Amino acid sequence: MRPFPLVLTGFLPLRIVLMMVLLQPCLGVAAETADVDIGLYALGAFPSDRGLFAQGGNPSDPRITNGAGVGIKVAVFPHSLGNILGIGLESFGHGSEVSFSSPVNAGSTASTNLWVFNSMANLILRYPGKVFVPYIGVGGGYSSGVLTHAEIPGRSDRDFEGSWAFGSQFFGGVQGNVTEKIFLFGEYKYFSADYHWKQLALDFRSQYVSFGVGMRF
């Protein structure tokens, strides 16, 4: 696999910075009537190998590698709801690689880089403990699966192709309060989205494990 283009490598960090800038004016206002949590995290992605449709059939040996990525999230828990029920926004992404035996060229292996970028709206239920804060949630939103350097027989465009789809997720985790304002957190997430490209489709299913640090306003 050739390296990921620099323009796309910078896409997720720029989106994270933009999200932080847009949120900043709202934090002071929201903090008067709600708890506002904002966190940055690193994640490990563990996709399922199933669900690949390529070149008119289902390859017998698809392989989707594990990956790593980063994300940012913000959640608001209104005081009127007891700081228990909240809504959140989240943006995260990661890289992986897809490979399979080509159905049209016996004995040859097809492969491509896969980059997943997600922007989710979440509904969160938590127990507002003093030291540990467990929580669960569901979410949905915009997901994009981007192929780069697709070494797949029969494809005329091997450099770049994106697919946009609805993504859904459910998750659970726990925060550990370091101070009144600072917390650490760990989270498990299951995510799904269906991507469609030229001569290739993927019912993407992935588990994620993430660890991060956050601030409460």
PyMOL commands that set and color helices and strands:
alter all, ss='L'
color gray80, all
select helices_A, chain A and resi 6-9+11-31+79-81
alter helices_A, ss='H'
color red, helices_A
select strands_A, chain A and resi 34-47+52-54+63-64+67-78+85-101+109-126+132-151+160-177+182-197+200-216
alter strands_A, ss='S'
color yellow, strands_A
deselect
rebuild
show_as cartoon
